[in-house]
Amino acid sequence: MIPAAVLLLALAAPPAPFVQTSAAGERLRELPPPRLRRGAPVRGTLVDIHPGDLRQTLEGIGGALTEASAWVLAQLPEASRGQVLDRFFGPGGAGFTLARVPVGACDFSVEGRFSYDDVAGDEALAHFSIAPDTRGFKGARDPAYALLPLVKDALAREPALRIVASPWTAPAWMKDNQDFYGAGRGGTLLPRHHDTFARYMVRYLQAYRDAGVPIWAVTPENEPMGNGGQWESMEFTAGDLARYVGGHLGPRLREAGLGAVRIIQFDHNRDAGALEYTAAMMADPAAAPFVWGTGVHWYERTRAGGAAVLDELRARWPALPLLHTEGCVDAISLEENAPGGAFLGWRNDAWWWSPGAADWGYRWAPGPARRDHPLYAPVHRYARELLEGLNHGLAGWIDWNIVLDRRGGPNHVGNYCAAPVMVDTATGDAYPTPLLPVLAHFSRYLRPGDRIVRVATPGASPLLATAALPPDGAHLTVIAFNPSPRPLTYTLQVGRARATLGIPANALQSLRIPLPGTASRPPTRP
């Protein structure tokens, strides 16, 4: 196992031309960079890169800042807390440029069941306050540390951080069930409070802006198709969500001078619902002009296959950028993940590389859908989803909680999940899981403004790869993943120039190849 200090040192260096992470224990290990040579032979798998065939522009890669993450960090000494945050947002860290923040309570709140205005009937929002995000945690090592200080700490390290804000629920008094969740459903927003909730969102954006935190984008509702009322949630039909955006949220943002805040619609799984909700939104003449992009989650499956929905979304609505707005290793308290209650992944790198993790659907997906939820290797899932997603149109990718405790919480409903950094809050031991270097392979090497380019891998090979160009076209970034148990040889081909590389079993590589004289070209589509 590589000590945390070694990982921090690895991330503290500027991006190296060629790095490798593997199940053998390497984490962002620097390798001698390959050189492209005209006329070099093809050996092994051909990775044919087309720098002139530009695809989507990247918005960034990052993770979520939640109350649970703030609570964990509040248990650490200030210096240790800063070291953890530096791993994500510091100048030598993973280089996260996107973040997601819950608006009010969610399952990863410490106690839950709150909003920013819990005074029933307060349609004027006279009692609105973001105080819950600043009140801190009684009994913590730093009782004043809270969600808003966490967000500000991240921004202080990465001033260009783009923050997406997502509500899980409106205040209970605005909903038909008069509750945040329960009895098998999250409840729906009462029609008479569509405008109240839109004004509530405006107040939130203004309050965060006044606190020094500009919000880059909002989603109208996290998981509008619902979660069975297991925690804070609120259901919208596709038509109702479009009417809310077109009749209330969009106009209220524009009226308040917040029209530059992007609206990312849907924010749920990559399944038929993504197509249904996007179709309804974009067919609504009042809603469509306010929509900037589409957000998706990955919980509909653990095996490959989500790219088909991304392809259809991109084909039918090519002007809408696609962002992965949430995904994680969920349900880690299941017996498969935590026999006897002890999470197998704590300080155990091998678990993250092995196909033994179960998600919610492994136990509870209905009927035939359970086939989409086999046991999986967390590192493989992350690398595959990032590579396939980028190759099928994703412009950004946001992980769920950046930091959790060693149990996968706190979570006020017991929905424990894994995170890139997990902390034993009793001892202060911070474990950077293998997910952190995997994410860094992407977030350090693919930057906002880069353009994904077409990559072709003819023939049958387990190797997955993507490539991108920066705006100046000065270099080519390539990321390759070998999920197989055997080492592979592959040849990069750029025009008539080639370079042959080897990649170990269960390994990820990121490299930058100089392209002198190459300039960006107008985008083309397949």
Buried (B, 14 or more C-beta within 10 A) or exposed (E): EBEBEEBBEBBEEEBBBBBBBBBEEBBBBEBEBBEBEEEBEBEBBBBBBBBBBBBBBBBBBBBBBBBBBBBBBBBBEEEBBBBBBBBBBBEBBBBBBBBBBBBBBBBBBBEBBBBBBBEEEBBEBEEBEBEBBBEBBEEBBBEEBBBBBBBBBBBEBBEEBBBBBBBBBBBBBBBBBEBBBBEEBBBBBBEEBBBBBBBBBBBBBBBBEEBEBBBBBBBBBBBBBBBEBBBBBBBBBBBBBBBBBBBBBBBBBBEBEBEEBBBBBBBBBBBEBBBBBBBBBBEBEBBBEBBBBBBBBBBBBBEBEBBEBBBBBBEEBEEBBBBBBBBBBBBBBBEBBBEEEEBBBBEBBEBBBBEBBBBBBBEEBEEEEEEBBBBBBBBBBBBBBBBBBBBBBBBBBBBBBBBBBBBBBBBBBEBBBBBBBBBBBEEEBBBBBBBBBBBBBBBBBBBBBBBBBBBEBEEEBEBBBBBBBBEEBBBBBBBBBBBBEEBBEBBBBBBEBBBBBBBBBBBBBBBBBEBEEBEBBEEEEE
